[in-house]
Amino acid sequence: MNLLKCTIEDVQAAKKYDPAAPSCLMIYLTYPGVIALRRHRRAHKLYNKGFKNIARLISYRTRKITGIDIHPAAKIGHGVFIDHGMGLVIGETAVVGDGCILYHGVTLGANTFEKIDRHPKLGKNVIVYAGATLIGPIRIGDDSIIGAGSVVLKDAPPRSKLIGVPAHKNGSN
Protein backbone atom coordinates (compact mmCIF):
# COMPACT_ATOMS: atom_id res chain seq x y z
CA MET A 1 0.00 0.00 0.00
CA ASN A 2 1.38 3.43 -0.83
CA LEU A 3 2.30 5.96 1.83
CA LEU A 4 -0.34 8.52 0.88
CA LYS A 5 -3.19 6.00 1.07
CA CYS A 6 -1.96 4.77 4.48
CA THR A 7 -1.74 8.33 5.78
CA ILE A 8 -5.27 9.10 4.58
CA GLU A 9 -6.57 5.97 6.34
CA ASP A 10 -4.69 6.90 9.54
CA VAL A 11 -6.22 10.40 9.49
CA GLN A 12 -9.67 8.90 8.89
CA ALA A 13 -9.16 6.53 11.84
CA ALA A 14 -8.26 9.47 14.09
CA LYS A 15 -11.35 11.34 12.91
CA LYS A 16 -13.52 8.26 13.55
CA TYR A 17 -12.22 7.32 17.01
CA ASP A 18 -11.45 10.70 18.58
CA PRO A 19 -14.62 12.64 19.45
CA ALA A 20 -12.48 15.78 19.94
CA ALA A 21 -10.88 15.50 16.49
CA PRO A 22 -10.73 18.77 14.55
CA SER A 23 -10.47 18.92 10.75
CA CYS A 24 -8.52 16.31 8.81
CA LEU A 25 -5.86 18.92 8.02
CA MET A 26 -5.33 19.66 11.71
CA ILE A 27 -5.19 15.93 12.48
CA TYR A 28 -2.56 15.49 9.77
CA LEU A 29 -0.49 18.42 11.04
CA THR A 30 -0.85 18.14 14.82
CA TYR A 31 -1.73 14.61 15.98
CA PRO A 32 1.45 12.95 17.32
CA GLY A 33 0.17 9.47 16.46
CA VAL A 34 -0.55 10.41 12.85
CA ILE A 35 2.80 12.17 12.55
CA ALA A 36 4.65 9.18 14.04
CA LEU A 37 2.90 6.71 11.73
CA ARG A 38 3.56 8.86 8.67
CA ARG A 39 7.26 9.13 9.54
CA HIS A 40 7.45 5.44 10.48
CA ARG A 41 6.09 4.39 7.11
CA ARG A 42 8.87 6.35 5.37
CA ALA A 43 11.50 4.93 7.73
CA HIS A 44 10.15 1.40 7.27
CA LYS A 45 10.37 1.70 3.49
CA LEU A 46 13.98 2.92 3.73
CA TYR A 47 14.85 0.21 6.26
CA ASN A 48 13.55 -2.50 3.93
CA LYS A 49 15.59 -1.04 1.04
CA GLY A 50 18.77 -1.35 3.11
CA PHE A 51 19.04 2.28 4.26
CA LYS A 52 18.96 1.21 7.90
CA ASN A 53 20.98 4.10 9.34
CA ILE A 54 18.79 6.74 7.70
CA ALA A 55 15.70 4.86 8.86
CA ARG A 56 17.02 4.77 12.43
CA LEU A 57 17.71 8.51 12.30
CA ILE A 58 14.13 9.17 11.18
CA SER A 59 12.83 6.98 14.03
CA TYR A 60 15.07 8.75 16.55
CA ARG A 61 13.91 12.18 15.41
CA THR A 62 10.28 11.03 15.42
CA ARG A 63 10.64 9.92 19.04
CA LYS A 64 12.08 13.33 19.95
CA ILE A 65 9.20 15.12 18.22
CA THR A 66 6.27 12.92 19.29
CA GLY A 67 7.36 10.82 22.28
CA ILE A 68 6.45 7.72 20.26
CA ASP A 69 9.20 5.14 19.69
CA ILE A 70 8.63 2.80 16.73
CA HIS A 71 11.49 0.67 15.43
CA PRO A 72 11.75 1.12 11.64
CA ALA A 73 11.54 -2.66 11.08
CA ALA A 74 8.17 -2.94 12.89
CA LYS A 75 5.24 -3.76 10.61
CA ILE A 76 2.19 -1.56 11.00
CA GLY A 77 -1.07 -1.97 9.10
CA HIS A 78 -3.27 0.80 7.75
CA GLY A 79 -6.04 2.70 9.48
CA VAL A 80 -4.17 2.50 12.79
CA PHE A 81 -4.93 5.11 15.47
CA ILE A 82 -2.42 6.06 18.14
CA ASP A 83 -4.26 8.24 20.68
CA HIS A 84 -2.00 10.67 22.54
CA GLY A 85 0.88 8.23 22.17
CA MET A 86 3.43 9.63 24.61
CA GLY A 87 5.62 6.82 25.88
CA LEU A 88 4.36 4.29 23.35
CA VAL A 89 7.02 1.75 22.26
CA ILE A 90 6.80 -0.68 19.34
CA GLY A 91 9.76 -3.05 19.02
CA GLU A 92 11.67 -4.31 16.00
CA THR A 93 9.77 -7.53 15.22
CA ALA A 94 6.35 -6.28 16.37
CA VAL A 95 3.34 -6.35 14.06
CA VAL A 96 0.32 -4.09 14.45
CA GLY A 97 -2.63 -5.16 12.32
CA ASP A 98 -5.01 -2.98 10.32
CA GLY A 99 -7.45 -0.87 12.31
CA CYS A 100 -5.72 -1.23 15.69
CA ILE A 101 -6.04 1.46 18.35
CA LEU A 102 -3.12 2.06 20.73
CA TYR A 103 -3.17 4.47 23.66
CA HIS A 104 -0.32 6.24 25.43
CA GLY A 105 2.23 4.27 27.39
CA VAL A 106 1.65 1.01 25.51
CA THR A 107 4.71 -1.22 25.08
CA LEU A 108 5.05 -3.98 22.51
CA GLY A 109 8.33 -5.25 23.90
CA ALA A 110 10.78 -8.12 23.85
CA ASN A 111 11.72 -10.72 26.44
CA THR A 112 15.21 -11.44 25.05
CA PHE A 113 18.13 -9.65 23.40
CA GLU A 114 18.66 -12.47 20.89
CA LYS A 115 18.21 -11.60 17.20
CA ILE A 116 15.01 -13.64 16.81
CA ASP A 117 11.30 -12.93 16.51
CA ARG A 118 10.78 -11.45 19.97
CA HIS A 119 7.91 -8.93 19.90
CA PRO A 120 4.09 -9.16 19.96
CA LYS A 121 1.89 -9.57 16.90
CA LEU A 122 -1.49 -7.85 17.03
CA GLY A 123 -4.27 -9.00 14.73
CA LYS A 124 -6.76 -6.62 13.11
CA ASN A 125 -8.88 -4.17 15.14
CA VAL A 126 -7.14 -4.82 18.44
CA ILE A 127 -7.54 -2.10 21.09
CA VAL A 128 -4.70 -1.71 23.58
CA TYR A 129 -5.56 0.73 26.37
CA ALA A 130 -3.17 3.07 28.20
CA GLY A 131 -0.15 1.64 29.96
CA ALA A 132 -0.62 -1.94 28.79
CA THR A 133 2.55 -3.98 28.28
CA LEU A 134 2.73 -6.92 25.88
CA ILE A 135 5.99 -8.86 26.08
CA GLY A 136 7.53 -11.52 23.84
CA PRO A 137 6.57 -13.15 20.55
CA ILE A 138 2.92 -13.53 21.52
CA ARG A 139 -0.06 -13.34 19.19
CA ILE A 140 -3.21 -11.40 19.99
CA GLY A 141 -6.19 -12.37 17.86
CA ASP A 142 -8.38 -10.02 15.82
CA ASP A 143 -10.92 -7.81 17.61
CA SER A 144 -9.33 -8.31 21.04
CA ILE A 145 -9.19 -5.73 23.83
CA ILE A 146 -6.29 -5.30 26.25
CA GLY A 147 -7.25 -3.41 29.41
CA ALA A 148 -5.32 -0.41 30.75
CA GLY A 149 -2.24 -1.33 32.73
CA SER A 150 -2.46 -5.01 31.83
CA VAL A 151 0.66 -7.14 31.36
CA VAL A 152 0.18 -9.72 28.60
CA LEU A 153 2.66 -12.59 28.37
CA LYS A 154 0.64 -15.25 26.52
CA ASP A 155 -1.20 -15.63 23.22
CA ALA A 156 -4.89 -14.72 23.07
CA PRO A 157 -7.50 -15.96 20.58
CA PRO A 158 -9.69 -13.58 18.54
CA ARG A 159 -12.24 -11.47 20.46
CA SER A 160 -10.43 -11.85 23.78
CA LYS A 161 -10.70 -9.34 26.61
CA LEU A 162 -7.52 -9.36 28.67
CA ILE A 163 -7.13 -7.55 31.98
CA GLY A 164 -4.80 -7.59 34.97
CA VAL A 165 -1.22 -8.32 35.95
CA PRO A 166 -0.54 -10.81 34.59
CA ALA A 167 -3.43 -10.48 32.17
CA HIS A 168 -6.17 -13.08 32.18
CA LYS A 169 -9.10 -13.61 29.86
CA ASN A 170 -12.29 -11.88 30.95
CA GLY A 171 -15.13 -13.10 28.73
CA SER A 172 -15.31 -12.17 25.05
CA ASN A 173 -16.51 -9.20 22.97
C-alpha positions as YAML, in Angstrom:
chain: A
units: angstrom
residues:
- id: 1
  name: MET
  ca: [0.00, 0.00, 0.00]
- id: 2
  name: ASN
  ca: [1.38, 3.43, -0.83]
- id: 3
  name: LEU
  ca: [2.30, 5.96, 1.83]
- id: 4
  name: LEU
  ca: [-0.34, 8.52, 0.88]
- id: 5
  name: LYS
  ca: [-3.19, 6.00, 1.07]
- id: 6
  name: CYS
  ca: [-1.96, 4.77, 4.48]
- id: 7
  name: THR
  ca: [-1.74, 8.33, 5.78]
- id: 8
  name: ILE
  ca: [-5.27, 9.10, 4.58]
- id: 9
  name: GLU
  ca: [-6.57, 5.97, 6.34]
- id: 10
  name: ASP
  ca: [-4.69, 6.90, 9.54]
- id: 11
  name: VAL
  ca: [-6.22, 10.40, 9.49]
- id: 12
  name: GLN
  ca: [-9.67, 8.90, 8.89]
- id: 13
  name: ALA
  ca: [-9.16, 6.53, 11.84]
- id: 14
  name: ALA
  ca: [-8.26, 9.47, 14.09]
- id: 15
  name: LYS
  ca: [-11.35, 11.34, 12.91]
- id: 16
  name: LYS
  ca: [-13.52, 8.26, 13.55]
- id: 17
  name: TYR
  ca: [-12.22, 7.32, 17.01]
- id: 18
  name: ASP
  ca: [-11.45, 10.70, 18.58]
- id: 19
  name: PRO
  ca: [-14.62, 12.64, 19.45]
- id: 20
  name: ALA
  ca: [-12.48, 15.78, 19.94]
- id: 21
  name: ALA
  ca: [-10.88, 15.50, 16.49]
- id: 22
  name: PRO
  ca: [-10.73, 18.77, 14.55]
- id: 23
  name: SER
  ca: [-10.47, 18.92, 10.75]
- id: 24
  name: CYS
  ca: [-8.52, 16.31, 8.81]
- id: 25
  name: LEU
  ca: [-5.86, 18.92, 8.02]
- id: 26
  name: MET
  ca: [-5.33, 19.66, 11.71]
- id: 27
  name: ILE
  ca: [-5.19, 15.93, 12.48]
- id: 28
  name: TYR
  ca: [-2.56, 15.49, 9.77]
- id: 29
  name: LEU
  ca: [-0.49, 18.42, 11.04]
- id: 30
  name: THR
  ca: [-0.85, 18.14, 14.82]
- id: 31
  name: TYR
  ca: [-1.73, 14.61, 15.98]
- id: 32
  name: PRO
  ca: [1.45, 12.95, 17.32]
- id: 33
  name: GLY
  ca: [0.17, 9.47, 16.46]
- id: 34
  name: VAL
  ca: [-0.55, 10.41, 12.85]
- id: 35
  name: ILE
  ca: [2.80, 12.17, 12.55]
- id: 36
  name: ALA
  ca: [4.65, 9.18, 14.04]
- id: 37
  name: LEU
  ca: [2.90, 6.71, 11.73]
- id: 38
  name: ARG
  ca: [3.56, 8.86, 8.67]
- id: 39
  name: ARG
  ca: [7.26, 9.13, 9.54]
- id: 40
  name: HIS
  ca: [7.45, 5.44, 10.48]
- id: 41
  name: ARG
  ca: [6.09, 4.39, 7.11]
- id: 42
  name: ARG
  ca: [8.87, 6.35, 5.37]
- id: 43
  name: ALA
  ca: [11.50, 4.93, 7.73]
- id: 44
  name: HIS
  ca: [10.15, 1.40, 7.27]
- id: 45
  name: LYS
  ca: [10.37, 1.70, 3.49]
- id: 46
  name: LEU
  ca: [13.98, 2.92, 3.73]
- id: 47
  name: TYR
  ca: [14.85, 0.21, 6.26]
- id: 48
  name: ASN
  ca: [13.55, -2.50, 3.93]
- id: 49
  name: LYS
  ca: [15.59, -1.04, 1.04]
- id: 50
  name: GLY
  ca: [18.77, -1.35, 3.11]
- id: 51
  name: PHE
  ca: [19.04, 2.28, 4.26]
- id: 52
  name: LYS
  ca: [18.96, 1.21, 7.90]
- id: 53
  name: ASN
  ca: [20.98, 4.10, 9.34]
- id: 54
  name: ILE
  ca: [18.79, 6.74, 7.70]
- id: 55
  name: ALA
  ca: [15.70, 4.86, 8.86]
- id: 56
  name: ARG
  ca: [17.02, 4.77, 12.43]
- id: 57
  name: LEU
  ca: [17.71, 8.51, 12.30]
- id: 58
  name: ILE
  ca: [14.13, 9.17, 11.18]
- id: 59
  name: SER
  ca: [12.83, 6.98, 14.03]
- id: 60
  name: TYR
  ca: [15.07, 8.75, 16.55]
- id: 61
  name: ARG
  ca: [13.91, 12.18, 15.41]
- id: 62
  name: THR
  ca: [10.28, 11.03, 15.42]
- id: 63
  name: ARG
  ca: [10.64, 9.92, 19.04]
- id: 64
  name: LYS
  ca: [12.08, 13.33, 19.95]
- id: 65
  name: ILE
  ca: [9.20, 15.12, 18.22]
- id: 66
  name: THR
  ca: [6.27, 12.92, 19.29]
- id: 67
  name: GLY
  ca: [7.36, 10.82, 22.28]
- id: 68
  name: ILE
  ca: [6.45, 7.72, 20.26]
- id: 69
  name: ASP
  ca: [9.20, 5.14, 19.69]
- id: 70
  name: ILE
  ca: [8.63, 2.80, 16.73]
- id: 71
  name: HIS
  ca: [11.49, 0.67, 15.43]
- id: 72
  name: PRO
  ca: [11.75, 1.12, 11.64]
- id: 73
  name: ALA
  ca: [11.54, -2.66, 11.08]
- id: 74
  name: ALA
  ca: [8.17, -2.94, 12.89]
- id: 75
  name: LYS
  ca: [5.24, -3.76, 10.61]
- id: 76
  name: ILE
  ca: [2.19, -1.56, 11.00]
- id: 77
  name: GLY
  ca: [-1.07, -1.97, 9.10]
- id: 78
  name: HIS
  ca: [-3.27, 0.80, 7.75]
- id: 79
  name: GLY
  ca: [-6.04, 2.70, 9.48]
- id: 80
  name: VAL
  ca: [-4.17, 2.50, 12.79]
- id: 81
  name: PHE
  ca: [-4.93, 5.11, 15.47]
- id: 82
  name: ILE
  ca: [-2.42, 6.06, 18.14]
- id: 83
  name: ASP
  ca: [-4.26, 8.24, 20.68]
- id: 84
  name: HIS
  ca: [-2.00, 10.67, 22.54]
- id: 85
  name: GLY
  ca: [0.88, 8.23, 22.17]
- id: 86
  name: MET
  ca: [3.43, 9.63, 24.61]
- id: 87
  name: GLY
  ca: [5.62, 6.82, 25.88]
- id: 88
  name: LEU
  ca: [4.36, 4.29, 23.35]
- id: 89
  name: VAL
  ca: [7.02, 1.75, 22.26]
- id: 90
  name: ILE
  ca: [6.80, -0.68, 19.34]
- id: 91
  name: GLY
  ca: [9.76, -3.05, 19.02]
- id: 92
  name: GLU
  ca: [11.67, -4.31, 16.00]
- id: 93
  name: THR
  ca: [9.77, -7.53, 15.22]
- id: 94
  name: ALA
  ca: [6.35, -6.28, 16.37]
- id: 95
  name: VAL
  ca: [3.34, -6.35, 14.06]
- id: 96
  name: VAL
  ca: [0.32, -4.09, 14.45]
- id: 97
  name: GLY
  ca: [-2.63, -5.16, 12.32]
- id: 98
  name: ASP
  ca: [-5.01, -2.98, 10.32]
- id: 99
  name: GLY
  ca: [-7.45, -0.87, 12.31]
- id: 100
  name: CYS
  ca: [-5.72, -1.23, 15.69]
- id: 101
  name: ILE
  ca: [-6.04, 1.46, 18.35]
- id: 102
  name: LEU
  ca: [-3.12, 2.06, 20.73]
- id: 103
  name: TYR
  ca: [-3.17, 4.47, 23.66]
- id: 104
  name: HIS
  ca: [-0.32, 6.24, 25.43]
- id: 105
  name: GLY
  ca: [2.23, 4.27, 27.39]
- id: 106
  name: VAL
  ca: [1.65, 1.01, 25.51]
- id: 107
  name: THR
  ca: [4.71, -1.22, 25.08]
- id: 108
  name: LEU
  ca: [5.05, -3.98, 22.51]
- id: 109
  name: GLY
  ca: [8.33, -5.25, 23.90]
- id: 110
  name: ALA
  ca: [10.78, -8.12, 23.85]
- id: 111
  name: ASN
  ca: [11.72, -10.72, 26.44]
- id: 112
  name: THR
  ca: [15.21, -11.44, 25.05]
- id: 113
  name: PHE
  ca: [18.13, -9.65, 23.40]
- id: 114
  name: GLU
  ca: [18.66, -12.47, 20.89]
- id: 115
  name: LYS
  ca: [18.21, -11.60, 17.20]
- id: 116
  name: ILE
  ca: [15.01, -13.64, 16.81]
- id: 117
  name: ASP
  ca: [11.30, -12.93, 16.51]
- id: 118
  name: ARG
  ca: [10.78, -11.45, 19.97]
- id: 119
  name: HIS
  ca: [7.91, -8.93, 19.90]
- id: 120
  name: PRO
  ca: [4.09, -9.16, 19.96]
- id: 121
  name: LYS
  ca: [1.89, -9.57, 16.90]
- id: 122
  name: LEU
  ca: [-1.49, -7.85, 17.03]
- id: 123
  name: GLY
  ca: [-4.27, -9.00, 14.73]
- id: 124
  name: LYS
  ca: [-6.76, -6.62, 13.11]
- id: 125
  name: ASN
  ca: [-8.88, -4.17, 15.14]
- id: 126
  name: VAL
  ca: [-7.14, -4.82, 18.44]
- id: 127
  name: ILE
  ca: [-7.54, -2.10, 21.09]
- id: 128
  name: VAL
  ca: [-4.70, -1.71, 23.58]
- id: 129
  name: TYR
  ca: [-5.56, 0.73, 26.37]
- id: 130
  name: ALA
  ca: [-3.17, 3.07, 28.20]
- id: 131
  name: GLY
  ca: [-0.15, 1.64, 29.96]
- id: 132
  name: ALA
  ca: [-0.62, -1.94, 28.79]
- id: 133
  name: THR
  ca: [2.55, -3.98, 28.28]
- id: 134
  name: LEU
  ca: [2.73, -6.92, 25.88]
- id: 135
  name: ILE
  ca: [5.99, -8.86, 26.08]
- id: 136
  name: GLY
  ca: [7.53, -11.52, 23.84]
- id: 137
  name: PRO
  ca: [6.57, -13.15, 20.55]
- id: 138
  name: ILE
  ca: [2.92, -13.53, 21.52]
- id: 139
  name: ARG
  ca: [-0.06, -13.34, 19.19]
- id: 140
  name: ILE
  ca: [-3.21, -11.40, 19.99]
- id: 141
  name: GLY
  ca: [-6.19, -12.37, 17.86]
- id: 142
  name: ASP
  ca: [-8.38, -10.02, 15.82]
- id: 143
  name: ASP
  ca: [-10.92, -7.81, 17.61]
- id: 144
  name: SER
  ca: [-9.33, -8.31, 21.04]
- id: 145
  name: ILE
  ca: [-9.19, -5.73, 23.83]
- id: 146
  name: ILE
  ca: [-6.29, -5.30, 26.25]
- id: 147
  name: GLY
  ca: [-7.25, -3.41, 29.41]
- id: 148
  name: ALA
  ca: [-5.32, -0.41, 30.75]
- id: 149
  name: GLY
  ca: [-2.24, -1.33, 32.73]
- id: 150
  name: SER
  ca: [-2.46, -5.01, 31.83]
- id: 151
  name: VAL
  ca: [0.66, -7.14, 31.36]
- id: 152
  name: VAL
  ca: [0.18, -9.72, 28.60]
- id: 153
  name: LEU
  ca: [2.66, -12.59, 28.37]
- id: 154
  name: LYS
  ca: [0.64, -15.25, 26.52]
- id: 155
  name: ASP
  ca: [-1.20, -15.63, 23.22]
- id: 156
  name: ALA
  ca: [-4.89, -14.72, 23.07]
- id: 157
  name: PRO
  ca: [-7.50, -15.96, 20.58]
- id: 158
  name: PRO
  ca: [-9.69, -13.58, 18.54]
- id: 159
  name: ARG
  ca: [-12.24, -11.47, 20.46]
- id: 160
  name: SER
  ca: [-10.43, -11.85, 23.78]
- id: 161
  name: LYS
  ca: [-10.70, -9.34, 26.61]
- id: 162
  name: LEU
  ca: [-7.52, -9.36, 28.67]
- id: 163
  name: ILE
  ca: [-7.13, -7.55, 31.98]
- id: 164
  name: GLY
  ca: [-4.80, -7.59, 34.97]
- id: 165
  name: VAL
  ca: [-1.22, -8.32, 35.95]
- id: 166
  name: PRO
  ca: [-0.54, -10.81, 34.59]
- id: 167
  name: ALA
  ca: [-3.43, -10.48, 32.17]
- id: 168
  name: HIS
  ca: [-6.17, -13.08, 32.18]
- id: 169
  name: LYS
  ca: [-9.10, -13.61, 29.86]
- id: 170
  name: ASN
  ca: [-12.29, -11.88, 30.95]
- id: 171
  name: GLY
  ca: [-15.13, -13.10, 28.73]
- id: 172
  name: SER
  ca: [-15.31, -12.17, 25.05]
- id: 173
  name: ASN
  ca: [-16.51, -9.20, 22.97]
...
